[in-house]
């Protein structure tokens, strides 16, 4: 099980309750019919599959067989369902929609599409696409948990090198959301990130600069960049390292970091530096596993709030030369323009 914070879990729970209320599941009837939610779902599922037995329906809906049997009896009596000829056990009779049931099904689809369509008008197209994808995955995870099986994660997560349309704004957004919660930073910080991303993007054609984004289902969920120019000498600056909350726990951060450091080693940078803030322990463990060490820390206010900044340094791996004297990095981090 991937780790999840209580805060995130409670947000999902609250959203789920709100959806239940707004979609009408708290009412005695659903989707402008005279039937309760379980009966409407039965009509939907039987209509989608053509036919089902009562036993299959009970398993699919996660309901007691006795409850399904009573509900099926009422729908048959109302003329919505018909049973095919079969044995004496009604659970193994095939259930299908009557002509009335097909009209009810069409009415339910019209109502539900109109209901969801009106809500969708309050969302941008990319938001709606993201909701559709992740809501399906969440629903599949809930069902997998009930059935005691593993959810089939069909999302395609890729690490893409180079500029991607929308990456400047998306990377700034991920930083702003994360650091507003964990460090209390606001608009000034987001502006600085966006400006820095725009500047680096304009220099990606040069051989010492690169950026990678993690993309899941067409959406950027992580990023890292190497700026080989702004620190001077043979030092690389690791910047814009962020993984969106939805993608954490899947090895995205480690994969991005490995790509960036492989690039640094291939370009033979003597050192790679990054700046971060005190208290981000999960990120620090990731840095230290990648052979970064804390080089300096001190309080600063350049991001719009008083925070303890930290500088981590990773030296180029010495694979062929031994006994090479350590070289000084030159100026103190205090005297450099620290950036994200």
LUMTORNU-67655 format. One record per residue: residue in one letter; x, y, z of N, C-alpha, C in turn. Coordinates in steps of 0.02 Angstrom, whole numbers. Example, Ala and Ser with C-alpha at 12.3 -4.5 7.8 and 13.67 -1.06 7.14 Angstrom:
// LUMTORNU-67655
KOLMAR resn    n.u    n.v    n.w   ca.u   ca.v   ca.w    c.u    c.v    c.w
KOLMAR    A    660   -284    390    615   -225    390    660   -165    390
KOLMAR    S    642   -112    354    684    -53    357    645      2    394
//
This chain:
// LUMTORNU-67655
KOLMAR resn    n.u    n.v    n.w   ca.u   ca.v   ca.w    c.u    c.v    c.w
KOLMAR    X     42    -60      0      0      0      0     44     62      0
KOLMAR    X     31    109    -45     70    170    -47     51    214     12
KOLMAR    X    101    249     40     85    293     96     41    351     74
KOLMAR    X     -6    369    116    -49    427    102    -61    464    166
KOLMAR    X    -61    528    164    -70    568    224   -144    568    244
KOLMAR    X   -156    576    309   -225    580    333   -260    640    301
KOLMAR    X   -223    694    291   -252    753    260   -279    738    191
KOLMAR    X   -239    703    150   -261    686     83   -320    637     84
KOLMAR    X   -316    587    128   -370    538    133   -435    572    153
KOLMAR    X   -431    618    201   -492    653    222   -520    698    167
KOLMAR    X   -476    726    126   -500    767     70   -538    723     20
KOLMAR    X   -512    663      7   -546    617    -39   -613    595    -10
KOLMAR    X   -613    581     55   -676    561     88   -728    616     84
KOLMAR    X   -707    677     97   -754    734     94   -781    743     24
KOLMAR    X   -737    737    -26   -759    744    -96   -808    688   -114
KOLMAR    X   -795    627    -89   -839    571   -104   -908    583    -73
KOLMAR    X   -911    608    -12   -976    622     19  -1014    675    -19
KOLMAR    X   -977    727    -41  -1009    780    -78  -1037    754   -144
KOLMAR    X  -1000    710   -178  -1025    681   -240  -1088    640   -229
KOLMAR    X  -1088    601   -175  -1147    560   -159  -1208    605   -149
KOLMAR    X  -1199    660   -114  -1255    705   -102  -1278    740   -166
KOLMAR    X  -1229    767   -203  -1247    807   -262  -1275    764   -319
KOLMAR    X  -1255    701   -323  -1281    657   -375  -1349    626   -356
KOLMAR    X  -1370    639   -294  -1438    617   -275  -1442    550   -241
KOLMAR    X  -1386    521   -220  -1388    454   -190  -1416    454   -120
KOLMAR    X  -1425    512    -89  -1456    514    -23  -1532    514    -27
KOLMAR    X  -1559    521    -87  -1631    522    -96  -1658    450   -101
KOLMAR    X  -1723    444    -92  -1753    377    -96  -1759    352   -168
KOLMAR    X  -1757    398   -216  -1757    379   -287  -1698    413   -321
KOLMAR    X  -1682    388   -381  -1622    412   -415  -1635    424   -489
KOLMAR    X  -1602    476   -516  -1601    491   -587  -1670    501   -616
KOLMAR    X  -1713    536   -579  -1780    554   -602  -1823    493   -617
KOLMAR    X  -1809    437   -582  -1851    378   -588  -1891    370   -523
KOLMAR    X  -1930    317   -520  -1966    300   -459  -1930    246   -419
KOLMAR    X  -1867    233   -438  -1830    177   -408  -1772    201   -365
KOLMAR    X  -1753    160   -315  -1696    176   -273  -1631    166   -312
KOLMAR    X  -1575    191   -285  -1510    185   -321  -1492    114   -341
KOLMAR    X  -1503     65   -297  -1484     -4   -315  -1523    -29   -375
KOLMAR    X  -1587    -11   -381  -1628    -33   -438  -1605      2   -502
KOLMAR    X  -1589     66   -497  -1565    102   -556  -1498     73   -580
KOLMAR    X  -1454     57   -533  -1390     26   -552  -1402    -42   -585
KOLMAR    X  -1451    -78   -561  -1465   -144   -591  -1487   -136   -663
KOLMAR    X  -1530    -88   -676  -1553    -75   -744  -1494    -55   -788
KOLMAR    X  -1449    -13   -762  -1391      9   -801  -1345    -50   -818
KOLMAR    X  -1329    -91   -769  -1281   -145   -780  -1311   -200   -824
KOLMAR    X  -1373   -217   -814  -1405   -268   -857  -1410   -241   -928
KOLMAR    X  -1428   -177   -935  -1433   -147  -1001  -1366   -146  -1037
KOLMAR    X  -1311   -133  -1001  -1245   -131  -1032  -1222   -200  -1054
KOLMAR    X  -1240   -252  -1016  -1216   -319  -1031  -1266   -361  -1071
KOLMAR    X  -1326   -338  -1078  -1376   -375  -1115  -1416   -421  -1071
KOLMAR    X  -1382   -458  -1028  -1416   -503   -981  -1368   -520   -924
KOLMAR    X  -1398   -536   -866  -1360   -558   -808  -1405   -601   -765
KOLMAR    X  -1374   -645   -726  -1412   -682   -676  -1415   -639   -613
KOLMAR    X  -1463   -655   -569  -1468   -619   -506  -1406   -629   -464
KOLMAR    X  -1377   -689   -467  -1316   -702   -428  -1258   -659   -453
KOLMAR    X  -1251   -654   -520  -1198   -612   -547  -1209   -539   -529
KOLMAR    X  -1272   -518   -530  -1289   -449   -514  -1272   -434   -441
KOLMAR    X  -1286   -480   -397  -1271   -470   -326  -1196   -463   -315
KOLMAR    X  -1157   -505   -349  -1084   -501   -342  -1057   -436   -371
KOLMAR    X  -1084   -416   -428  -1059   -355   -461  -1074   -293   -420
KOLMAR    X  -1135   -290   -391  -1155   -231   -353  -1132   -233   -280
KOLMAR    X  -1107   -291   -258  -1084   -297   -189  -1141   -297   -140
KOLMAR    X  -1198   -327   -159  -1257   -328   -116  -1273   -400    -95
KOLMAR    X  -1312   -405    -42  -1334   -471    -19  -1380   -502    -72
KOLMAR    X  -1373   -567    -82  -1413   -601   -132  -1487   -596   -117
KOLMAR    X  -1505   -598    -53  -1576   -593    -35  -1604   -525    -53
KOLMAR    X  -1564   -473    -43  -1586   -405    -61  -1595   -398   -136
KOLMAR    X  -1548   -426   -174  -1553   -423   -247  -1613   -462   -271
KOLMAR    X  -1626   -520   -241  -1684   -560   -261  -1749   -521   -253
KOLMAR    X  -1756   -486   -197  -1817   -446   -185  -1821   -389   -235
KOLMAR    X  -1765   -356   -248  -1764   -300   -294  -1780   -322   -365
KOLMAR    X  -1751   -378   -386  -1766   -405   -452  -1840   -421   -459
KOLMAR    X  -1869   -450   -406  -1940   -465   -408  -1982   -403   -419
KOLMAR    X  -1964   -348   -386  -2002   -286   -395  -1993   -258   -465
KOLMAR    X  -1933   -262   -493  -1922   -236   -561  -1957   -279   -613
KOLMAR    X  -1960   -344   -601  -1997   -387   -646  -2071   -370   -642
KOLMAR    X  -2095   -361   -580  -2165   -343   -571  -2183   -276   -602
KOLMAR    X  -2134   -229   -603  -2146   -162   -632  -2139   -163   -708
KOLMAR    X  -2121   -219   -736  -2115   -224   -808  -2049   -200   -836
KOLMAR    X  -1998   -189   -793  -1933   -165   -815  -1887   -222   -837
KOLMAR    X  -1893   -280   -804  -1851   -338   -818  -1895   -397   -837
KOLMAR    X  -1863   -443   -873  -1895   -507   -887  -1845   -562   -873
KOLMAR    X  -1871   -619   -853  -1829   -677   -839  -1838   -729   -893
KOLMAR    X  -1782   -757   -914  -1786   -810   -964  -1804   -876   -930
KOLMAR    X  -1826   -923   -969  -1843   -989   -942  -1781  -1021   -913
KOLMAR    X  -1788  -1052   -855  -1731  -1083   -823  -1754  -1130   -769
KOLMAR    X  -1708  -1147   -725  -1724  -1193   -671  -1768  -1160   -618
KOLMAR    X  -1779  -1197   -565  -1822  -1171   -512  -1788  -1117   -472
KOLMAR    X  -1723  -1118   -469  -1685  -1068   -430  -1682  -1003   -470
KOLMAR    X  -1717   -951   -446  -1721   -888   -484  -1654   -854   -491
KOLMAR    X  -1606   -871   -448  -1540   -839   -452  -1506   -855   -518
KOLMAR    X  -1523   -911   -550  -1489   -932   -610  -1531   -921   -673
KOLMAR    X  -1584   -882   -666  -1622   -862   -724  -1590   -799   -754
KOLMAR    X  -1589   -796   -819  -1559   -739   -853  -1607   -679   -851
KOLMAR    X  -1580   -623   -830  -1620   -561   -826  -1601   -516   -884
KOLMAR    X  -1651   -486   -916  -1639   -438   -970  -1693   -384   -967
KOLMAR    X  -1681   -329  -1002  -1728   -274  -1002  -1786   -287  -1049
KOLMAR    X  -1844   -265  -1027  -1903   -265  -1071  -1901   -202  -1113
KOLMAR    X  -1949   -192  -1156  -1954   -130  -1195  -1961    -70  -1148
KOLMAR    X  -2000    -79  -1094  -2006    -25  -1045  -1939    -13  -1010
KOLMAR    X  -1904    -68   -995  -1839    -61   -962  -1789    -23  -1006
KOLMAR    X  -1791    -36  -1072  -1746      0  -1117  -1763     74  -1120
KOLMAR    X  -1827     91  -1116  -1846    162  -1114  -1823    194  -1049
KOLMAR    X  -1829    157   -994  -1805    183   -930  -1730    194   -931
KOLMAR    X  -1695    146   -961  -1622    151   -967  -1603    213  -1007
KOLMAR    X  -1636    225  -1063  -1621    284  -1104  -1634    348  -1065
KOLMAR    X  -1688    349  -1026  -1704    409   -986  -1652    421   -932
KOLMAR    X  -1628    367   -901  -1575    374   -850  -1512    402   -882
KOLMAR    X  -1493    377   -940  -1433    402   -974  -1441    476   -991
KOLMAR    X  -1499    496  -1015  -1509    567  -1032  -1503    610   -970
KOLMAR    X  -1534    589   -916  -1531    628   -853  -1459    634   -828
KOLMAR    X  -1424    577   -826  -1356    576   -798  -1307    616   -841
KOLMAR    X  -1314    609   -907  -1268    647   -951  -1280    721   -945
KOLMAR    X  -1343    740   -938  -1359    811   -929  -1332    836   -862
KOLMAR    X  -1339    797   -810  -1315    815   -743  -1239    824   -742
KOLMAR    X  -1203    775   -769  -1130    779   -771  -1107    833   -820
KOLMAR    X  -1142    839   -876  -1124    889   -926  -1129    960   -900
KOLMAR    X  -1181    974   -861  -1188   1041   -831  -1131   1055   -782
KOLMAR    X  -1113   1005   -743  -1057   1014   -696   -992   1024   -733
KOLMAR    X   -984    990   -790   -922    994   -829   -911   1064   -857
KOLMAR    X   -964   1104   -864   -957   1172   -890   -917   1217   -843
KOLMAR    X   -910   1195   -780   -871   1234   -732   -797   1214   -731
KOLMAR    X   -778   1169   -776   -709   1144   -778   -677   1157   -845
KOLMAR    X   -611   1167   -843   -573   1173   -905   -567   1103   -937
KOLMAR    X   -558   1099  -1003   -553   1033  -1035   -499    988  -1005
KOLMAR    X   -440   1017   -988   -387    975   -961   -406    950   -892
KOLMAR    X   -444    990   -853   -466    969   -787   -515    911   -793
KOLMAR    X   -561    917   -841   -611    865   -851   -578    799   -872
KOLMAR    X   -528    804   -916   -493    743   -938   -456    710   -880
KOLMAR    X   -425    751   -838   -389    725   -780   -437    692   -730
KOLMAR    X   -494    725   -719   -544    697   -673   -569    630   -699
KOLMAR    X   -584    627   -763   -608    565   -791   -560    508   -782
KOLMAR    X   -496    521   -796   -446    469   -790   -437    446   -718
KOLMAR    X   -428    494   -673   -412    476   -604   -473    452   -565
KOLMAR    X   -532    475   -584   -592    449   -551   -602    375   -570
KOLMAR    X   -588    358   -632   -593    288   -652   -542    245   -614
KOLMAR    X   -483    270   -606   -432    233   -569   -451    225   -496
KOLMAR    X   -478    278   -466   -499    275   -396   -556    225   -387
KOLMAR    X   -605    226   -433   -660    179   -429   -635    107   -436
KOLMAR    X   -587     96   -482   -559     29   -490   -522      7   -428
KOLMAR    X   -488     53   -394   -452     37   -333   -501     18   -277
KOLMAR    X   -557     54   -272   -607     37   -222   -635    -33   -234
KOLMAR    X   -650    -49   -297   -676   -116   -312   -624   -169   -298
KOLMAR    X   -561   -156   -316   -508   -205   -304   -500   -218   -229
KOLMAR    X   -507   -166   -188   -502   -175   -116   -559   -218    -90
KOLMAR    X   -620   -208   -116   -677   -248    -94   -670   -321   -114
KOLMAR    X   -643   -333   -173   -637   -401   -198   -572   -435   -175
KOLMAR    X   -527   -396   -145   -465   -425   -122   -417   -442   -178
KOLMAR    X   -418   -402   -232   -373   -413   -288   -332   -350   -298
KOLMAR    X   -283   -355   -342   -240   -297   -357   -270   -257   -414
KOLMAR    X   -274   -191   -403   -300   -147   -456   -254   -148   -515
KOLMAR    X   -282   -149   -575   -243   -148   -636   -228    -77   -655
KOLMAR    X   -166    -55   -643   -146     14   -657   -125     18   -731
KOLMAR    X   -170     45   -772   -158     49   -843   -128    116   -865
KOLMAR    X   -115    158   -816    -88    224   -834    -17    216   -862
KOLMAR    X     -1    254   -911     64    252   -942    105    311   -919
KOLMAR    X    155    300   -877    197    353   -851    263    351   -887
KOLMAR    X    281    408   -916    343    412   -955    385    471   -931
KOLMAR    X    450    463   -938    497    518   -925    517    546   -993
KOLMAR    X    502    610  -1004    513    642  -1069    565    696  -1061
KOLMAR    X    615    697  -1104    667    749  -1102    648    806  -1149
KOLMAR    X    664    866  -1127    653    925  -1169    590    963  -1152
KOLMAR    X    582   1019  -1184    523   1061  -1173    460   1024  -1195
KOLMAR    X    407   1033  -1156    342   1006  -1172    291   1062  -1165
KOLMAR    X    246   1071  -1213    198   1127  -1208    161   1126  -1141
KOLMAR    X    161   1184  -1109    128   1191  -1044    173   1177   -985
KOLMAR    X    236   1157   -997    280   1137   -942    298   1196   -897
KOLMAR    X    306   1255   -924    325   1312   -882    271   1325   -829
KOLMAR    X    209   1330   -852    155   1343   -805    142   1285   -759
KOLMAR    X    147   1223   -784    133   1165   -743    185   1156   -688
KOLMAR    X    249   1165   -705    302   1159   -655    294   1213   -602
KOLMAR    X    277   1274   -622    266   1327   -574    206   1311   -529
KOLMAR    X    154   1282   -558     95   1264   -519    111   1211   -467
KOLMAR    X    147   1159   -487    164   1106   -440    206   1133   -382
KOLMAR    X    254   1176   -397    294   1206   -344    250   1249   -298
KOLMAR    X    207   1289   -328    166   1335   -288    120   1296   -241
KOLMAR    X     88   1244   -266     43   1205   -224     79   1170   -167
KOLMAR    X    136   1140   -183    173   1103   -132    201   1149    -79
KOLMAR    X    235   1202   -100    269   1245    -52    222   1292    -15
KOLMAR    X    163   1303    -42    114   1342     -3     91   1302     58
KOLMAR    X     84   1235     49     63   1193    104    120   1179    153
KOLMAR    X    180   1168    128    234   1144    170    281   1199    195
KOLMAR    X    279   1257    163    324   1311    184    289   1379    189
KOLMAR    X    226   1382    174    189   1445    179    208   1497    126
KOLMAR    X    235   1475     70    255   1522     18    196   1538    -27
KOLMAR    X    198   1598    -58    141   1621    -97    158   1643   -167
KOLMAR    X    125   1697   -188    128   1720   -257    199   1739   -278
KOLMAR    X    237   1769   -233    305   1791   -250    348   1730   -269
KOLMAR    X    342   1676   -231    380   1616   -245    359   1586   -313
KOLMAR    X    294   1583   -325    271   1555   -389    296   1596   -447
KOLMAR    X    297   1662   -440    322   1705   -493    396   1690   -507
KOLMAR    X    435   1682   -454    506   1668   -462    517   1602   -499
KOLMAR    X    478   1551   -481    484   1486   -514    467   1493   -588
KOLMAR    X    413   1528   -603    392   1535   -673    444   1573   -714
KOLMAR    X    472   1625   -685    523   1664   -720    585   1621   -732
KOLMAR    X    606   1584   -680    664   1541   -687    654   1486   -738
KOLMAR    X    594   1457   -739    579   1405   -789    580   1434   -860
KOLMAR    X    552   1493   -867    551   1524   -933    622   1539   -957
KOLMAR    X    664   1562   -912    734   1577   -929    771   1513   -950
KOLMAR    X    764   1460   -910    800   1399   -926    774   1368   -991
KOLMAR    X    709   1372  -1001    680   1344  -1063    710   1378  -1124
KOLMAR    X    724   1443  -1119    754   1478  -1176    825   1457  -1190
KOLMAR    X    856   1421  -1142    926   1400  -1151    934   1324  -1159
KOLMAR    X    879   1289  -1171    883   1216  -1175    921   1191  -1237
KOLMAR    X    931   1234  -1286    968   1213  -1345   1042   1206  -1333
KOLMAR    X   1067   1229  -1276   1138   1224  -1261   1154   1157  -1228
KOLMAR    X   1212   1129  -1240   1226   1059  -1221   1230   1046  -1146
KOLMAR    X   1237   1097  -1105   1244   1085  -1033   1178   1095   -996
KOLMAR    X   1124   1109  -1032   1059   1120   -999   1009   1068  -1023
KOLMAR    X    966   1046   -977    916    996   -996    859    996   -945
KOLMAR    X    802    972   -967    744    964   -922    709    899   -939
KOLMAR    X    682    867   -887    644    806   -895    577    815   -859
KOLMAR    X    524    789   -889    459    789   -857    431    719   -855
KOLMAR    X    398    703   -799    362    640   -793    291    652   -817
KOLMAR    X    267    613   -864    202    623   -894    159    560   -885
KOLMAR    X    101    569   -855     53    514   -845    -12    533   -879
KOLMAR    X    -33    491   -928    -96    503   -962    -99    573   -992
KOLMAR    X    -42    596  -1020    -40    660  -1053    -31    719  -1007
KOLMAR    X    -25    709   -942    -20    764   -894     47    761   -858
KOLMAR    X     80    818   -851    144    822   -817    134    814   -742
KOLMAR    X    169    765   -712    161    752   -641    228    756   -604
KOLMAR    X    280    776   -639    345    783   -606    395    816   -652
KOLMAR    X    448    844   -623    498    877   -665    565    881   -628
KOLMAR    X    618    888   -667    684    903   -642    723    934   -699
KOLMAR    X    770    979   -682    810   1012   -734    882   1018   -711
KOLMAR    X    926   1020   -760    997   1034   -747   1015   1098   -784
KOLMAR    X   1038   1147   -746   1062   1210   -774   1139   1208   -767
KOLMAR    X   1172   1201   -823   1245   1196   -821   1281   1261   -831
KOLMAR    X   1245   1317   -829   1275   1382   -843   1273   1430   -783
KOLMAR    X   1221   1429   -743   1212   1484   -696   1261   1484   -637
KOLMAR    X   1291   1426   -620   1339   1425   -565   1411   1436   -588
KOLMAR    X   1423   1427   -653   1490   1438   -680   1536   1379   -667
KOLMAR    X   1595   1381   -696   1644   1328   -687   1619   1262   -711
KOLMAR    X   1634   1210   -674   1612   1142   -691   1559   1119   -641
KOLMAR    X   1514   1164   -622   1462   1149   -574   1394   1148   -609
KOLMAR    X   1354   1097   -595   1286   1092   -621   1238   1112   -566
KOLMAR    X   1184   1144   -586   1132   1164   -538   1070   1121   -552
KOLMAR    X   1051   1079   -503    991   1039   -509    932   1082   -486
KOLMAR    X    884   1092   -531    829   1139   -517    761   1108   -534
KOLMAR    X    709   1141   -508    640   1124   -525    623   1051   -515
KOLMAR    X    649   1023   -460    636    953   -444    572    949   -402
KOLMAR    X    520    920   -431    455    917   -397    417    857   -424
KOLMAR    X    379    824   -381    334    770   -402    265    786   -373
KOLMAR    X    215    786   -415    147    801   -392    124    746   -344
KOLMAR    X     79    766   -299     58    720   -246     27    656   -275
KOLMAR    X     -8    662   -331    -42    604   -360      7    551   -385
KOLMAR    X     70    570   -397    119    523   -425    170    499   -375
KOLMAR    X    166    521   -313    216    501   -264    206    428   -243
KOLMAR    X    261    398   -223    259    328   -203    265    280   -261
KOLMAR    X    280    305   -320    285    262   -380    355    263   -409
KOLMAR    X    403    291   -373    471    293   -397    485    347   -448
KOLMAR    X    438    395   -455    447    447   -505    505    493   -488
KOLMAR    X    509    513   -424    563    557   -403    631    526   -413
KOLMAR    X    638    463   -394    703    430   -401    721    423   -475
KOLMAR    X    672    410   -517    685    403   -589    707    469   -619
KOLMAR    X    672    523   -602    691    589   -626    762    608   -604
KOLMAR    X    775    596   -540    841    614   -513    896    574   -547
KOLMAR    X    883    510   -559    934    469   -593    948    494   -664
KOLMAR    X    896    515   -699    906    543   -767    950    605   -764
KOLMAR    X    935    649   -716    972    712   -711   1045    700   -693
KOLMAR    X   1057    655   -646   1126    643   -625   1166    606   -677
KOLMAR    X   1133    563   -715   1167    530   -771   1189    582   -823
KOLMAR    X   1147    631   -834   1164    685   -880   1225    723   -854
KOLMAR    X   1225    739   -788   1281    776   -759   1346    737   -767
KOLMAR    X   1344    672   -755   1405    632   -760   1428    627   -832
KOLMAR    X   1381    623   -879   1400    618   -950   1432    683   -974
KOLMAR    X   1413    738   -943   1443    803   -961   1504    819   -919
KOLMAR    X   1521    774   -873   1581    779   -831   1582    842   -789
KOLMAR    X   1525    858   -760   1525    911   -710   1561    886   -647
KOLMAR    X   1601    929   -617   1637    909   -556   1590    904   -496
KOLMAR    X   1540    947   -493   1493    947   -437   1423    963   -463
KOLMAR    X   1373    937   -428   1304    955   -440   1275    982   -375
KOLMAR    X   1244   1041   -379   1217   1072   -319   1142   1081   -326
KOLMAR    X   1109   1080   -268   1038   1097   -266   1024   1135   -202
KOLMAR    X    974   1178   -205    952   1216   -146    881   1194   -129
KOLMAR    X    870   1187    -64    804   1168    -40    792   1200     28
KOLMAR    X    740   1177     64    723   1205    129    727   1151    183
KOLMAR    X    743   1171    242    746   1125    299    676   1097    314
KOLMAR    X    674   1033    333    611   1003    353    578    959    301
KOLMAR    X    604    959    240    576    917    187    614    850    189
KOLMAR    X    597    809    239    638    750    256    636    697    201
KOLMAR    X    578    687    171    573    635    119    619    652     60
KOLMAR    X    619    716     41    662    737    -14    736    730      6
KOLMAR    X    751    747     68    820    743     90    845    671     88
KOLMAR    X    804    623    107    825    553    104    839    532     32
KOLMAR    X    800    558    -14    811    543    -85    877    572   -108
KOLMAR    X    892    633    -88    955    664   -107   1015    625    -79
KOLMAR    X   1009    606    -16   1066    573     16   1077    503    -13
KOLMAR    X   1024    469    -35   1032    405    -68   1068    414   -136
KOLMAR    X   1063    474   -164   1096    489   -228   1165    520   -217
KOLMAR    X   1192    515   -155   1260    538   -138   1266    613   -131
KOLMAR    X   1211    648   -119   1215    719   -101   1229    724    -27
KOLMAR    X   1268    774     -8   1281    788     62   1265    861     77
KOLMAR    X   1244    875    138   1228    943    158   1293    983    162
KOLMAR    X   1296   1037    124   1356   1078    121   1349   1143    161
KOLMAR    X   1287   1168    165   1277   1232    200   1203   1241    215
KOLMAR    X   1187   1275    269   1119   1295    283   1118   1361    321
KOLMAR    X   1066   1399    310   1059   1464    342    991   1494    328
KOLMAR    X    971   1538    371    905   1569    363    906   1624    310
KOLMAR    X    855   1624    269    849   1675    217    776   1695    207
KOLMAR    X    766   1751    173    698   1777    162    686   1793     89
KOLMAR    X    727   1766     45    722   1785    -25    660   1759    -61
KOLMAR    X    625   1710    -29    567   1681    -62    501   1708    -36
KOLMAR    X    504   1760      6    443   1791     31    424   1768    101
KOLMAR    X    465   1725    132    454   1703    201    521   1685    231
KOLMAR    X    526   1687    296    588   1671    330    594   1595    337
KOLMAR    X    642   1566    301    651   1494    299    724   1476    306
KOLMAR    X    737   1416    331    806   1391    334    820   1356    267
KOLMAR    X    864   1387    228    883   1359    164    942   1311    172
KOLMAR    X    945   1262    128    998   1213    129   1028   1204     60
KOLMAR    X   1092   1193     58   1126   1177     -5   1157   1108      1
KOLMAR    X   1139   1064    -47   1167    997    -49   1213    992   -109
KOLMAR    X   1267    953   -102   1317    947   -154   1331    873   -168
KOLMAR    X   1336    856   -230   1357    789   -251   1418    797   -296
KOLMAR    X   1472    762   -279   1532    765   -319   1531    711   -373
KOLMAR    X   1565    725   -427   1568    677   -482   1599    612   -458
KOLMAR    X   1567    555   -473   1596    491   -452   1666    481   -480
KOLMAR    X   1711    459   -438   1780    446   -460   1787    372   -476
KOLMAR    X   1778    355   -538   1779    284   -557   1847    261   -585
KOLMAR    X   1886    308   -612   1950    288   -642   2010    319   -608
KOLMAR    X   2000    377   -578   2056    411   -545   2049    406   -470
KOLMAR    X   2101    387   -436   2100    382   -363   2149    432   -334
KOLMAR    X   2131    453   -274   2176    498   -239   2175    568   -266
KOLMAR    X   2124    585   -304   2119    653   -330   2101    700   -273
KOLMAR    X   2139    753   -267   2126    801   -213   2059    834   -222
KOLMAR    X   2025    844   -167   1961    879   -170   1971    951   -191
KOLMAR    X   1926    975   -233   1932   1043   -256   1880   1086   -222
KOLMAR    X   1899   1147   -205   1852   1192   -173   1801   1217   -223
KOLMAR    X   1740   1227   -200   1687   1251   -244   1694   1326   -258
KOLMAR    X   1740   1359   -224   1749   1431   -237   1708   1472   -189
KOLMAR    X   1660   1509   -216   1622   1555   -174   1575   1518   -129
KOLMAR    X   1560   1546    -71   1511   1519    -24   1442   1524    -54
KOLMAR    X   1398   1476    -37   1329   1481    -61   1296   1546    -42
KOLMAR    X   1318   1576     13   1289   1639     35   1302   1694    -17
KOLMAR    X   1356   1687    -54   1374   1740   -101   1348   1726   -171
KOLMAR    X   1312   1669   -179   1284   1654   -244   1210   1672   -245
KOLMAR    X   1184   1682   -304   1112   1695   -311   1077   1628   -308
KOLMAR    X   1047   1613   -250   1015   1548   -242    949   1547   -279
KOLMAR    X    937   1492   -314    876   1485   -354    846   1417   -340
KOLMAR    X    784   1409   -366    749   1345   -358    786   1292   -398
//
